[in-house]
Structures are given as C-alpha cells and as structure tokens.
Amino acid sequence: MPIVINLDVMLAKRKMSLTELSEKVDITMSNLSILKTGKAKAIRLETLDAICAVLHCQPGDLLEYVEEGKH
C-alpha cells in the first residue's frame, strides 16, 4: 500500500511505548499493532486525531506516501 503509517518512528521520538499510547488514546493494543505494522487498510479521522493529540504531532508526521515498489 502506498501510504505508510510511521507510528513506530513517532513513538520512538516521543519515548512512548505502544502500551502507554493505547491507554492514553483508549485504543486496543491489537488495533495499534495493526497500524504500527502497516497492515491497516484504513484509519478513522477520529483515531488519527486522538493519536496526534497524544503524540503532539501532525497527521503528516505519521502518514507518508511511498510510490509502489519504492518501500
């Protein structure tokens, strides 16, 4: 998929664990793991908003467009 979710990069920058993010955003660990591993087919804007609020970042800090065959 040409959209990559760089959740692991932002978590490392903020020195936050997936468990801590899960608790603060009230999203299950399994759903966050799907986002982190790039297996998500979609993300709700409400979810993106909550993650950005907790990580103090912009959606563009998490989402990246990569041309097919380049990642």
mmCIF file as Biopython writes it, N, C-alpha, C and O atoms, coordinates in Angstrom:
data_model
#
loop_
_atom_site.group_PDB
_atom_site.id
_atom_site.type_symbol
_atom_site.label_atom_id
_atom_site.label_alt_id
_atom_site.label_comp_id
_atom_site.label_asym_id
_atom_site.label_entity_id
_atom_site.label_seq_id
_atom_site.pdbx_PDB_ins_code
_atom_site.Cartn_x
_atom_site.Cartn_y
_atom_site.Cartn_z
_atom_site.occupancy
_atom_site.B_iso_or_equiv
_atom_site.auth_seq_id
_atom_site.auth_asym_id
_atom_site.pdbx_PDB_model_num
ATOM 1   N N  . MET A ? 1  ? 0.849   -1.176 0.000  1.0 0.0 1  A 1 
ATOM 2   C CA . MET A ? 1  ? 0.000   0.000  0.000  1.0 0.0 1  A 1 
ATOM 3   C C  . MET A ? 1  ? 0.893   1.237  0.000  1.0 0.0 1  A 1 
ATOM 4   O O  . MET A ? 1  ? 1.872   1.282  0.745  1.0 0.0 1  A 1 
ATOM 5   N N  . PRO A ? 2  ? 0.580   2.232  -0.811 1.0 0.0 2  A 1 
ATOM 6   C CA . PRO A ? 2  ? 1.457   3.397  -0.933 1.0 0.0 2  A 1 
ATOM 7   C C  . PRO A ? 2  ? 1.449   4.347  0.270  1.0 0.0 2  A 1 
ATOM 8   O O  . PRO A ? 2  ? 2.305   5.226  0.355  1.0 0.0 2  A 1 
ATOM 9   N N  . ILE A ? 3  ? 0.506   4.189  1.193  1.0 0.0 3  A 1 
ATOM 10  C CA . ILE A ? 3  ? 0.506   5.033  2.391  1.0 0.0 3  A 1 
ATOM 11  C C  . ILE A ? 3  ? 1.132   4.240  3.534  1.0 0.0 3  A 1 
ATOM 12  O O  . ILE A ? 3  ? 0.667   3.153  3.875  1.0 0.0 3  A 1 
ATOM 13  N N  . VAL A ? 4  ? 2.185   4.790  4.117  1.0 0.0 4  A 1 
ATOM 14  C CA . VAL A ? 4  ? 2.882   4.150  5.228  1.0 0.0 4  A 1 
ATOM 15  C C  . VAL A ? 4  ? 2.563   4.923  6.498  1.0 0.0 4  A 1 
ATOM 16  O O  . VAL A ? 4  ? 2.589   6.153  6.502  1.0 0.0 4  A 1 
ATOM 17  N N  . ILE A ? 5  ? 2.260   4.205  7.577  1.0 0.0 5  A 1 
ATOM 18  C CA . ILE A ? 5  ? 1.996   4.833  8.868  1.0 0.0 5  A 1 
ATOM 19  C C  . ILE A ? 5  ? 3.244   4.667  9.723  1.0 0.0 5  A 1 
ATOM 20  O O  . ILE A ? 5  ? 3.594   3.554  10.116 1.0 0.0 5  A 1 
ATOM 21  N N  . ASN A ? 6  ? 3.907   5.770  10.003 1.0 0.0 6  A 1 
ATOM 22  C CA . ASN A ? 6  ? 5.173   5.764  10.748 1.0 0.0 6  A 1 
ATOM 23  C C  . ASN A ? 6  ? 4.947   5.913  12.251 1.0 0.0 6  A 1 
ATOM 24  O O  . ASN A ? 6  ? 5.568   6.754  12.901 1.0 0.0 6  A 1 
ATOM 25  N N  . LEU A ? 7  ? 4.066   5.100  12.786 1.0 0.0 7  A 1 
ATOM 26  C CA . LEU A ? 7  ? 3.744   5.180  14.208 1.0 0.0 7  A 1 
ATOM 27  C C  . LEU A ? 7  ? 4.950   4.811  15.070 1.0 0.0 7  A 1 
ATOM 28  O O  . LEU A ? 7  ? 5.194   5.450  16.093 1.0 0.0 7  A 1 
ATOM 29  N N  . ASP A ? 8  ? 5.698   3.800  14.673 1.0 0.0 8  A 1 
ATOM 30  C CA . ASP A ? 8  ? 6.858   3.376  15.457 1.0 0.0 8  A 1 
ATOM 31  C C  . ASP A ? 8  ? 7.920   4.470  15.544 1.0 0.0 8  A 1 
ATOM 32  O O  . ASP A ? 8  ? 8.573   4.626  16.575 1.0 0.0 8  A 1 
ATOM 33  N N  . VAL A ? 9  ? 8.091   5.222  14.465 1.0 0.0 9  A 1 
ATOM 34  C CA . VAL A ? 9  ? 9.066   6.316  14.454 1.0 0.0 9  A 1 
ATOM 35  C C  . VAL A ? 9  ? 8.654   7.406  15.440 1.0 0.0 9  A 1 
ATOM 36  O O  . VAL A ? 9  ? 9.479   7.893  16.214 1.0 0.0 9  A 1 
ATOM 37  N N  . MET A ? 10 ? 7.376   7.788  15.412 1.0 0.0 10 A 1 
ATOM 38  C CA . MET A ? 10 ? 6.902   8.852  16.300 1.0 0.0 10 A 1 
ATOM 39  C C  . MET A ? 10 ? 6.907   8.390  17.757 1.0 0.0 10 A 1 
ATOM 40  O O  . MET A ? 10 ? 7.206   9.179  18.654 1.0 0.0 10 A 1 
ATOM 41  N N  . LEU A ? 11 ? 6.581   7.128  17.997 1.0 0.0 11 A 1 
ATOM 42  C CA . LEU A ? 11 ? 6.647   6.603  19.369 1.0 0.0 11 A 1 
ATOM 43  C C  . LEU A ? 11 ? 8.079   6.669  19.895 1.0 0.0 11 A 1 
ATOM 44  O O  . LEU A ? 11 ? 8.297   7.036  21.049 1.0 0.0 11 A 1 
ATOM 45  N N  . ALA A ? 12 ? 9.040   6.324  19.072 1.0 0.0 12 A 1 
ATOM 46  C CA . ALA A ? 12 ? 10.448  6.385  19.481 1.0 0.0 12 A 1 
ATOM 47  C C  . ALA A ? 12 ? 10.871  7.825  19.762 1.0 0.0 12 A 1 
ATOM 48  O O  . ALA A ? 12 ? 11.573  8.087  20.739 1.0 0.0 12 A 1 
ATOM 49  N N  . LYS A ? 13 ? 10.444  8.758  18.910 1.0 0.0 13 A 1 
ATOM 50  C CA . LYS A ? 13 ? 10.788  10.172 19.113 1.0 0.0 13 A 1 
ATOM 51  C C  . LYS A ? 13 ? 10.216  10.695 20.417 1.0 0.0 13 A 1 
ATOM 52  O O  . LYS A ? 13 ? 10.840  11.515 21.090 1.0 0.0 13 A 1 
ATOM 53  N N  . ARG A ? 14 ? 9.026   10.222 20.777 1.0 0.0 14 A 1 
ATOM 54  C CA . ARG A ? 14 ? 8.354   10.687 22.000 1.0 0.0 14 A 1 
ATOM 55  C C  . ARG A ? 14 ? 8.698   9.821  23.211 1.0 0.0 14 A 1 
ATOM 56  O O  . ARG A ? 14 ? 8.232   10.074 24.322 1.0 0.0 14 A 1 
ATOM 57  N N  . LYS A ? 15 ? 9.531   8.787  22.977 1.0 0.0 15 A 1 
ATOM 58  C CA . LYS A ? 15 ? 9.919   7.860  24.048 1.0 0.0 15 A 1 
ATOM 59  C C  . LYS A ? 15 ? 8.679   7.298  24.750 1.0 0.0 15 A 1 
ATOM 60  O O  . LYS A ? 15 ? 8.591   7.287  25.977 1.0 0.0 15 A 1 
ATOM 61  N N  . MET A ? 16 ? 7.739   6.839  23.949 1.0 0.0 16 A 1 
ATOM 62  C CA . MET A ? 16 ? 6.484   6.307  24.460 1.0 0.0 16 A 1 
ATOM 63  C C  . MET A ? 16 ? 6.298   4.882  23.948 1.0 0.0 16 A 1 
ATOM 64  O O  . MET A ? 16 ? 6.631   4.571  22.804 1.0 0.0 16 A 1 
ATOM 65  N N  . SER A ? 17 ? 5.769   4.033  24.800 1.0 0.0 17 A 1 
ATOM 66  C CA . SER A ? 17 ? 5.516   2.650  24.394 1.0 0.0 17 A 1 
ATOM 67  C C  . SER A ? 17 ? 4.139   2.543  23.745 1.0 0.0 17 A 1 
ATOM 68  O O  . SER A ? 17 ? 3.286   3.416  23.908 1.0 0.0 17 A 1 
ATOM 69  N N  . LEU A ? 18 ? 3.947   1.469  23.018 1.0 0.0 18 A 1 
ATOM 70  C CA . LEU A ? 18 ? 2.651   1.207  22.398 1.0 0.0 18 A 1 
ATOM 71  C C  . LEU A ? 18 ? 1.582   1.029  23.476 1.0 0.0 18 A 1 
ATOM 72  O O  . LEU A ? 18 ? 0.437   1.446  23.297 1.0 0.0 18 A 1 
ATOM 73  N N  . THR A ? 19 ? 1.959   0.412  24.586 1.0 0.0 19 A 1 
ATOM 74  C CA . THR A ? 19 ? 1.027   0.212  25.701 1.0 0.0 19 A 1 
ATOM 75  C C  . THR A ? 19 ? 0.581   1.552  26.271 1.0 0.0 19 A 1 
ATOM 76  O O  . THR A ? 19 ? -0.606  1.753  26.527 1.0 0.0 19 A 1 
ATOM 77  N N  . GLU A ? 20 ? 1.517   2.463  26.471 1.0 0.0 20 A 1 
ATOM 78  C CA . GLU A ? 20 ? 1.192   3.788  27.009 1.0 0.0 20 A 1 
ATOM 79  C C  . GLU A ? 20 ? 0.273   4.545  26.053 1.0 0.0 20 A 1 
ATOM 80  O O  . GLU A ? 20 ? -0.695  5.170  26.486 1.0 0.0 20 A 1 
ATOM 81  N N  . LEU A ? 21 ? 0.571   4.490  24.764 1.0 0.0 21 A 1 
ATOM 82  C CA . LEU A ? 21 ? -0.282  5.150  23.775 1.0 0.0 21 A 1 
ATOM 83  C C  . LEU A ? 21 ? -1.674  4.540  23.792 1.0 0.0 21 A 1 
ATOM 84  O O  . LEU A ? 21 ? -2.670  5.260  23.728 1.0 0.0 21 A 1 
ATOM 85  N N  . SER A ? 22 ? -1.748  3.228  23.875 1.0 0.0 22 A 1 
ATOM 86  C CA . SER A ? 22 ? -3.028  2.528  23.910 1.0 0.0 22 A 1 
ATOM 87  C C  . SER A ? 22 ? -3.891  3.022  25.066 1.0 0.0 22 A 1 
ATOM 88  O O  . SER A ? 22 ? -5.086  3.266  24.897 1.0 0.0 22 A 1 
ATOM 89  N N  . GLU A ? 23 ? -3.285  3.168  26.231 1.0 0.0 23 A 1 
ATOM 90  C CA . GLU A ? 23 ? -4.016  3.636  27.414 1.0 0.0 23 A 1 
ATOM 91  C C  . GLU A ? 23 ? -4.463  5.085  27.261 1.0 0.0 23 A 1 
ATOM 92  O O  . GLU A ? 23 ? -5.590  5.425  27.622 1.0 0.0 23 A 1 
ATOM 93  N N  . LYS A ? 24 ? -3.597  5.938  26.731 1.0 0.0 24 A 1 
ATOM 94  C CA . LYS A ? 24 ? -3.917  7.361  26.619 1.0 0.0 24 A 1 
ATOM 95  C C  . LYS A ? 24 ? -4.942  7.655  25.532 1.0 0.0 24 A 1 
ATOM 96  O O  . LYS A ? 24 ? -5.723  8.599  25.653 1.0 0.0 24 A 1 
ATOM 97  N N  . VAL A ? 25 ? -4.945  6.851  24.471 1.0 0.0 25 A 1 
ATOM 98  C CA . VAL A ? 25 ? -5.839  7.092  23.337 1.0 0.0 25 A 1 
ATOM 99  C C  . VAL A ? 25 ? -7.102  6.238  23.442 1.0 0.0 25 A 1 
ATOM 100 O O  . VAL A ? 25 ? -8.079  6.473  22.730 1.0 0.0 25 A 1 
ATOM 101 N N  . ASP A ? 26 ? -7.076  5.251  24.330 1.0 0.0 26 A 1 
ATOM 102 C CA . ASP A ? 26 ? -8.193  4.322  24.512 1.0 0.0 26 A 1 
ATOM 103 C C  . ASP A ? 26 ? -8.472  3.536  23.232 1.0 0.0 26 A 1 
ATOM 104 O O  . ASP A ? 26 ? -9.608  3.439  22.767 1.0 0.0 26 A 1 
ATOM 105 N N  . ILE A ? 27 ? -7.397  2.983  22.682 1.0 0.0 27 A 1 
ATOM 106 C CA . ILE A ? 27 ? -7.468  2.112  21.509 1.0 0.0 27 A 1 
ATOM 107 C C  . ILE A ? 27 ? -6.790  0.803  21.906 1.0 0.0 27 A 1 
ATOM 108 O O  . ILE A ? 27 ? -5.772  0.810  22.598 1.0 0.0 27 A 1 
ATOM 109 N N  . THR A ? 28 ? -7.348  -0.302 21.471 1.0 0.0 28 A 1 
ATOM 110 C CA . THR A ? 28 ? -6.781  -1.594 21.854 1.0 0.0 28 A 1 
ATOM 111 C C  . THR A ? 28 ? -5.367  -1.756 21.312 1.0 0.0 28 A 1 
ATOM 112 O O  . THR A ? 28 ? -5.000  -1.179 20.288 1.0 0.0 28 A 1 
ATOM 113 N N  . MET A ? 29 ? -4.593  -2.553 22.022 1.0 0.0 29 A 1 
ATOM 114 C CA . MET A ? 29 ? -3.226  -2.846 21.588 1.0 0.0 29 A 1 
ATOM 115 C C  . MET A ? 29 ? -3.226  -3.515 20.217 1.0 0.0 29 A 1 
ATOM 116 O O  . MET A ? 29 ? -2.358  -3.241 19.388 1.0 0.0 29 A 1 
ATOM 117 N N  . SER A ? 30 ? -4.194  -4.388 19.983 1.0 0.0 30 A 1 
ATOM 118 C CA . SER A ? 30 ? -4.222  -5.086 18.690 1.0 0.0 30 A 1 
ATOM 119 C C  . SER A ? 30 ? -4.467  -4.112 17.542 1.0 0.0 30 A 1 
ATOM 120 O O  . SER A ? 30 ? -3.858  -4.250 16.481 1.0 0.0 30 A 1 
ATOM 121 N N  . ASN A ? 31 ? -5.343  -3.134 17.733 1.0 0.0 31 A 1 
ATOM 122 C CA . ASN A ? 31 ? -5.588  -2.145 16.675 1.0 0.0 31 A 1 
ATOM 123 C C  . ASN A ? 31 ? -4.366  -1.259 16.449 1.0 0.0 31 A 1 
ATOM 124 O O  . ASN A ? 31 ? -4.047  -0.927 15.307 1.0 0.0 31 A 1 
ATOM 125 N N  . LEU A ? 32 ? -3.688  -0.877 17.513 1.0 0.0 32 A 1 
ATOM 126 C CA . LEU A ? 32 ? -2.470  -0.079 17.353 1.0 0.0 32 A 1 
ATOM 127 C C  . LEU A ? 32 ? -1.366  -0.901 16.693 1.0 0.0 32 A 1 
ATOM 128 O O  . LEU A ? 32 ? -0.591  -0.372 15.897 1.0 0.0 32 A 1 
ATOM 129 N N  . SER A ? 33 ? -1.294  -2.172 17.014 1.0 0.0 33 A 1 
ATOM 130 C CA . SER A ? 33 ? -0.296  -3.044 16.385 1.0 0.0 33 A 1 
ATOM 131 C C  . SER A ? 33 ? -0.530  -3.157 14.888 1.0 0.0 33 A 1 
ATOM 132 O O  . SER A ? 33 ? 0.420   -3.185 14.105 1.0 0.0 33 A 1 
ATOM 133 N N  . ILE A ? 34 ? -1.796  -3.222 14.490 1.0 0.0 34 A 1 
ATOM 134 C CA . ILE A ? 34 ? -2.137  -3.268 13.064 1.0 0.0 34 A 1 
ATOM 135 C C  . ILE A ? 34 ? -1.649  -1.994 12.373 1.0 0.0 34 A 1 
ATOM 136 O O  . ILE A ? 34 ? -1.101  -2.051 11.272 1.0 0.0 34 A 1 
ATOM 137 N N  . LEU A ? 35 ? -1.849  -0.849 13.024 1.0 0.0 35 A 1 
ATOM 138 C CA . LEU A ? 35 ? -1.359  0.418  12.462 1.0 0.0 35 A 1 
ATOM 139 C C  . LEU A ? 35 ? 0.167   0.422  12.398 1.0 0.0 35 A 1 
ATOM 140 O O  . LEU A ? 35 ? 0.756   0.810  11.390 1.0 0.0 35 A 1 
ATOM 141 N N  . LYS A ? 36 ? 0.793   -0.012 13.481 1.0 0.0 36 A 1 
ATOM 142 C CA . LYS A ? 36 ? 2.252   0.036  13.581 1.0 0.0 36 A 1 
ATOM 143 C C  . LYS A ? 36 ? 2.933   -0.870 12.560 1.0 0.0 36 A 1 
ATOM 144 O O  . LYS A ? 36 ? 3.983   -0.521 12.020 1.0 0.0 36 A 1 
ATOM 145 N N  . THR A ? 37 ? 2.345   -2.021 12.298 1.0 0.0 37 A 1 
ATOM 146 C CA . THR A ? 37 ? 2.968   -2.979 11.381 1.0 0.0 37 A 1 
ATOM 147 C C  . THR A ? 37 ? 2.614   -2.730 9.924  1.0 0.0 37 A 1 
ATOM 148 O O  . THR A ? 37 ? 3.102   -3.428 9.036  1.0 0.0 37 A 1 
ATOM 149 N N  . GLY A ? 38 ? 1.767   -1.737 9.676  1.0 0.0 38 A 1 
ATOM 150 C CA . GLY A ? 38 ? 1.417   -1.400 8.298  1.0 0.0 38 A 1 
ATOM 151 C C  . GLY A ? 38 ? 0.358   -2.294 7.684  1.0 0.0 38 A 1 
ATOM 152 O O  . GLY A ? 38 ? 0.193   -2.309 6.465  1.0 0.0 38 A 1 
ATOM 153 N N  . LYS A ? 39 ? -0.358  -3.035 8.505  1.0 0.0 39 A 1 
ATOM 154 C CA . LYS A ? 39 ? -1.385  -3.940 7.996  1.0 0.0 39 A 1 
ATOM 155 C C  . LYS A ? 39 ? -2.763  -3.284 7.907  1.0 0.0 39 A 1 
ATOM 156 O O  . LYS A ? 39 ? -3.711  -3.899 7.420  1.0 0.0 39 A 1 
ATOM 157 N N  . ALA A ? 40 ? -2.876  -2.049 8.372  1.0 0.0 40 A 1 
ATOM 158 C CA . ALA A ? 40 ? -4.166  -1.350 8.352  1.0 0.0 40 A 1 
ATOM 159 C C  . ALA A ? 40 ? -4.544  -0.964 6.929  1.0 0.0 40 A 1 
ATOM 160 O O  . ALA A ? 40 ? -3.701  -0.516 6.152  1.0 0.0 40 A 1 
ATOM 161 N N  . LYS A ? 41 ? -5.798  -1.140 6.599  1.0 0.0 41 A 1 
ATOM 162 C CA . LYS A ? 41 ? -6.316  -0.743 5.286  1.0 0.0 41 A 1 
ATOM 163 C C  . LYS A ? 41 ? -6.938  0.650  5.351  1.0 0.0 41 A 1 
ATOM 164 O O  . LYS A ? 41 ? -7.106  1.308  4.324  1.0 0.0 41 A 1 
ATOM 165 N N  . ALA A ? 42 ? -7.281  1.101  6.567  1.0 0.0 42 A 1 
ATOM 166 C CA . ALA A ? 42 ? -7.915  2.409  6.745  1.0 0.0 42 A 1 
ATOM 167 C C  . ALA A ? 42 ? -7.674  2.872  8.182  1.0 0.0 42 A 1 
ATOM 168 O O  . ALA A ? 42 ? -7.345  2.074  9.059  1.0 0.0 42 A 1 
ATOM 169 N N  . ILE A ? 43 ? -7.843  4.163  8.402  1.0 0.0 43 A 1 
ATOM 170 C CA . ILE A ? 43 ? -7.780  4.722  9.747  1.0 0.0 43 A 1 
ATOM 171 C C  . ILE A ? 43 ? -8.844  5.804  9.843  1.0 0.0 43 A 1 
ATOM 172 O O  . ILE A ? 43 ? -8.964  6.653  8.960  1.0 0.0 43 A 1 
ATOM 173 N N  . ARG A ? 44 ? -9.606  5.766  10.912 1.0 0.0 44 A 1 
ATOM 174 C CA . ARG A ? 44 ? -10.638 6.781  11.117 1.0 0.0 44 A 1 
ATOM 175 C C  . ARG A ? 44 ? -9.976  8.107  11.482 1.0 0.0 44 A 1 
ATOM 176 O O  . ARG A ? 44 ? -8.965  8.138  12.183 1.0 0.0 44 A 1 
ATOM 177 N N  . LEU A ? 45 ? -10.555 9.189  11.000 1.0 0.0 45 A 1 
ATOM 178 C CA . LEU A ? 45 ? -10.009 10.508 11.332 1.0 0.0 45 A 1 
ATOM 179 C C  . LEU A ? 45 ? -10.053 10.747 12.833 1.0 0.0 45 A 1 
ATOM 180 O O  . LEU A ? 45 ? -9.172  11.409 13.381 1.0 0.0 45 A 1 
ATOM 181 N N  . GLU A ? 46 ? -11.055 10.223 13.496 1.0 0.0 46 A 1 
ATOM 182 C CA . GLU A ? 46 ? -11.171 10.348 14.948 1.0 0.0 46 A 1 
ATOM 183 C C  . GLU A ? 46 ? -9.973  9.672  15.640 1.0 0.0 46 A 1 
ATOM 184 O O  . GLU A ? 46 ? -9.428  10.199 16.610 1.0 0.0 46 A 1 
ATOM 185 N N  . THR A ? 47 ? -9.584  8.522  15.136 1.0 0.0 47 A 1 
ATOM 186 C CA . THR A ? 47 ? -8.433  7.801  15.683 1.0 0.0 47 A 1 
ATOM 187 C C  . THR A ? 47 ? -7.143  8.566  15.409 1.0 0.0 47 A 1 
ATOM 188 O O  . THR A ? 47 ? -6.304  8.711  16.298 1.0 0.0 47 A 1 
ATOM 189 N N  . LEU A ? 48 ? -6.987  9.047  14.197 1.0 0.0 48 A 1 
ATOM 190 C CA . LEU A ? 48 ? -5.807  9.826  13.827 1.0 0.0 48 A 1 
ATOM 191 C C  . LEU A ? 48 ? -5.706  11.082 14.686 1.0 0.0 48 A 1 
ATOM 192 O O  . LEU A ? 48 ? -4.618  11.446 15.133 1.0 0.0 48 A 1 
ATOM 193 N N  . ASP A ? 49 ? -6.830  11.740 14.914 1.0 0.0 49 A 1 
ATOM 194 C CA . ASP A ? 49 ? -6.879  12.935 15.755 1.0 0.0 49 A 1 
ATOM 195 C C  . ASP A ? 49 ? -6.412  12.616 17.173 1.0 0.0 49 A 1 
ATOM 196 O O  . ASP A ? 49 ? -5.611  13.356 17.744 1.0 0.0 49 A 1 
ATOM 197 N N  . ALA A ? 50 ? -6.906  11.524 17.739 1.0 0.0 50 A 1 
ATOM 198 C CA . ALA A ? 50 ? -6.546  11.148 19.107 1.0 0.0 50 A 1 
ATOM 199 C C  . ALA A ? 50 ? -5.059  10.820 19.220 1.0 0.0 50 A 1 
ATOM 200 O O  . ALA A ? 50 ? -4.402  11.226 20.179 1.0 0.0 50 A 1 
ATOM 201 N N  . ILE A ? 51 ? -4.533  10.089 18.248 1.0 0.0 51 A 1 
ATOM 202 C CA . ILE A ? 51 ? -3.110  9.741  18.262 1.0 0.0 51 A 1 
ATOM 203 C C  . ILE A ? 51 ? -2.249  10.998 18.141 1.0 0.0 51 A 1 
ATOM 204 O O  . ILE A ? 51 ? -1.265  11.151 18.864 1.0 0.0 51 A 1 
ATOM 205 N N  . CYS A ? 52 ? -2.620  11.893 17.231 1.0 0.0 52 A 1 
ATOM 206 C CA . CYS A ? 52 ? -1.864  13.141 17.050 1.0 0.0 52 A 1 
ATOM 207 C C  . CYS A ? 52 ? -1.903  13.999 18.310 1.0 0.0 52 A 1 
ATOM 208 O O  . CYS A ? 52 ? -0.903  14.624 18.665 1.0 0.0 52 A 1 
ATOM 209 N N  . ALA A ? 53 ? -3.051  14.035 18.989 1.0 0.0 53 A 1 
ATOM 210 C CA . ALA A ? 53 ? -3.175  14.829 20.213 1.0 0.0 53 A 1 
ATOM 211 C C  . ALA A ? 53 ? -2.236  14.304 21.298 1.0 0.0 53 A 1 
ATOM 212 O O  . ALA A ? 53 ? -1.570  15.088 21.974 1.0 0.0 53 A 1 
ATOM 213 N N  . VAL A ? 54 ? -2.182  12.998 21.465 1.0 0.0 54 A 1 
ATOM 214 C CA . VAL A ? 54 ? -1.331  12.403 22.497 1.0 0.0 54 A 1 
ATOM 215 C C  . VAL A ? 54 ? 0.150   12.533 22.141 1.0 0.0 54 A 1 
ATOM 216 O O  . VAL A ? 54 ? 0.976   12.802 23.013 1.0 0.0 54 A 1 
ATOM 217 N N  . LEU A ? 55 ? 0.485   12.342 20.871 1.0 0.0 55 A 1 
ATOM 218 C CA . LEU A ? 55 ? 1.890   12.401 20.454 1.0 0.0 55 A 1 
ATOM 219 C C  . LEU A ? 55 ? 2.353   13.816 20.103 1.0 0.0 55 A 1 
ATOM 220 O O  . LEU A ? 55 ? 3.517   14.027 19.762 1.0 0.0 55 A 1 
ATOM 221 N N  . HIS A ? 56 ? 1.436   14.785 20.187 1.0 0.0 56 A 1 
ATOM 222 C CA . HIS A ? 56 ? 1.755   16.186 19.871 1.0 0.0 56 A 1 
ATOM 223 C C  . HIS A ? 56 ? 2.427   16.284 18.505 1.0 0.0 56 A 1 
ATOM 224 O O  . HIS A ? 56 ? 3.542   16.789 18.372 1.0 0.0 56 A 1 
ATOM 225 N N  . CYS A ? 57 ? 1.711   15.786 17.491 1.0 0.0 57 A 1 
ATOM 226 C CA . CYS A ? 57 ? 2.254   15.804 16.136 1.0 0.0 57 A 1 
ATOM 227 C C  . CYS A ? 57 ? 1.148   16.104 15.132 1.0 0.0 57 A 1 
ATOM 228 O O  . CYS A ? 57 ? -0.027  16.185 15.491 1.0 0.0 57 A 1 
ATOM 229 N N  . GLN A ? 58 ? 1.530   16.263 13.894 1.0 0.0 58 A 1 
ATOM 230 C CA . GLN A ? 58 ? 0.598   16.491 12.799 1.0 0.0 58 A 1 
ATOM 231 C C  . GLN A ? 58 ? 0.356   15.168 12.071 1.0 0.0 58 A 1 
ATOM 232 O O  . GLN A ? 58 ? 1.205   14.278 12.126 1.0 0.0 58 A 1 
ATOM 233 N N  . PRO A ? 59 ? -0.787  15.020 11.389 1.0 0.0 59 A 1 
ATOM 234 C CA . PRO A ? 59 ? -1.027  13.795 10.625 1.0 0.0 59 A 1 
ATOM 235 C C  . PRO A ? 59 ? 0.105   13.477 9.647  1.0 0.0 59 A 1 
ATOM 236 O O  . PRO A ? 59 ? 0.433   12.309 9.435  1.0 0.0 59 A 1 
ATOM 237 N N  . GLY A ? 60 ? 0.695   14.500 9.060  1.0 0.0 60 A 1 
ATOM 238 C CA . GLY A ? 60 ? 1.795   14.293 8.123  1.0 0.0 60 A 1 
ATOM 239 C C  . GLY A ? 60 ? 3.054   13.730 8.771  1.0 0.0 60 A 1 
ATOM 240 O O  . GLY A ? 60 ? 3.924   13.194 8.085  1.0 0.0 60 A 1 
ATOM 241 N N  . ASP A ? 61 ? 3.151   13.853 10.097 1.0 0.0 61 A 1 
ATOM 242 C CA . ASP A ? 61 ? 4.276   13.246 10.807 1.0 0.0 61 A 1 
ATOM 243 C C  . ASP A ? 61 ? 4.115   11.730 10.886 1.0 0.0 61 A 1 
ATOM 244 O O  . ASP A ? 61 ? 5.097   11.000 11.026 1.0 0.0 61 A 1 
ATOM 245 N N  . LEU A ? 62 ? 2.879   11.268 10.795 1.0 0.0 62 A 1 
ATOM 246 C CA . LEU A ? 62 ? 2.579   9.838  10.896 1.0 0.0 62 A 1 
ATOM 247 C C  . LEU A ? 62 ? 2.377   9.174  9.541  1.0 0.0 62 A 1 
ATOM 248 O O  . LEU A ? 62 ? 2.737   8.012  9.354  1.0 0.0 62 A 1 
ATOM 249 N N  . LEU A ? 63 ? 1.802   9.909  8.600  1.0 0.0 63 A 1 
ATOM 250 C CA . LEU A ? 63 ? 1.451   9.336  7.305  1.0 0.0 63 A 1 
ATOM 251 C C  . LEU A ? 63 ? 2.454   9.756  6.241  1.0 0.0 63 A 1 
ATOM 252 O O  . LEU A ? 63 ? 2.865   10.915 6.174  1.0 0.0 63 A 1 
ATOM 253 N N  . GLU A ? 64 ? 2.836   8.800  5.419  1.0 0.0 64 A 1 
ATOM 254 C CA . GLU A ? 64 ? 3.803   9.069  4.350  1.0 0.0 64 A 1 
ATOM 255 C C  . GLU A ? 64 ? 3.364   8.338  3.089  1.0 0.0 64 A 1 
ATOM 256 O O  . GLU A ? 64 ? 3.001   7.163  3.136  1.0 0.0 64 A 1 
ATOM 257 N N  . TYR A ? 65 ? 3.401   9.036  1.975  1.0 0.0 65 A 1 
ATOM 258 C CA . TYR A ? 65 ? 3.090   8.417  0.684  1.0 0.0 65 A 1 
ATOM 259 C C  . TYR A ? 65 ? 4.383   7.897  0.074  1.0 0.0 65 A 1 
ATOM 260 O O  . TYR A ? 65 ? 5.348   8.644  -0.090 1.0 0.0 65 A 1 
ATOM 261 N N  . VAL A ? 66 ? 4.394   6.607  -0.262 1.0 0.0 66 A 1 
ATOM 262 C CA . VAL A ? 66 ? 5.557   5.983  -0.892 1.0 0.0 66 A 1 
ATOM 263 C C  . VAL A ? 66 ? 5.078   5.320  -2.174 1.0 0.0 66 A 1 
ATOM 264 O O  . VAL A ? 66 ? 4.153   4.508  -2.154 1.0 0.0 66 A 1 
ATOM 265 N N  . GLU A ? 67 ? 5.707   5.666  -3.280 1.0 0.0 67 A 1 
ATOM 266 C CA . GLU A ? 67 ? 5.309   5.074  -4.561 1.0 0.0 67 A 1 
ATOM 267 C C  . GLU A ? 67 ? 5.477   3.561  -4.517 1.0 0.0 67 A 1 
ATOM 268 O O  . GLU A ? 67 ? 6.384   3.044  -3.865 1.0 0.0 67 A 1 
ATOM 269 N N  . GLU A ? 68 ? 4.595   2.861  -5.216 1.0 0.0 68 A 1 
ATOM 270 C CA . GLU A ? 68 ? 4.660   1.397  -5.280 1.0 0.0 68 A 1 
ATOM 271 C C  . GLU A ? 68 ? 6.051   0.954  -5.717 1.0 0.0 68 A 1 
ATOM 272 O O  . GLU A ? 68 ? 6.629   1.524  -6.643 1.0 0.0 68 A 1 
ATOM 273 N N  . GLY A ? 69 ? 6.579   -0.057 -5.052 1.0 0.0 69 A 1 
ATOM 274 C CA . GLY A ? 69 ? 7.885   -0.590 -5.402 1.0 0.0 69 A 1 
ATOM 275 C C  . GLY A ? 69 ? 9.057   0.169  -4.822 1.0 0.0 69 A 1 
ATOM 276 O O  . GLY A ? 69 ? 10.205  -0.214 -5.047 1.0 0.0 69 A 1 
ATOM 277 N N  . LYS A ? 70 ? 8.797   1.250  -4.071 1.0 0.0 70 A 1 
ATOM 278 C CA . LYS A ? 70 ? 9.889   2.063  -3.530 1.0 0.0 70 A 1 
ATOM 279 C C  . LYS A ? 70 ? 10.071  1.889  -2.028 1.0 0.0 70 A 1 
ATOM 280 O O  . LYS A ? 70 ? 10.950  2.524  -1.445 1.0 0.0 70 A 1 
ATOM 281 N N  . HIS A ? 71 ? 9.263   1.044  -1.382 1.0 0.0 71 A 1 
ATOM 282 C CA . HIS A ? 71 ? 9.414   0.881  0.070  1.0 0.0 71 A 1 
ATOM 283 C C  . HIS A ? 71 ? 9.768   -0.482 0.435  1.0 0.0 71 A 1 
ATOM 284 O O  . HIS A ? 71 ? 9.932   -0.782 1.618  1.0 0.0 71 A 1 
#
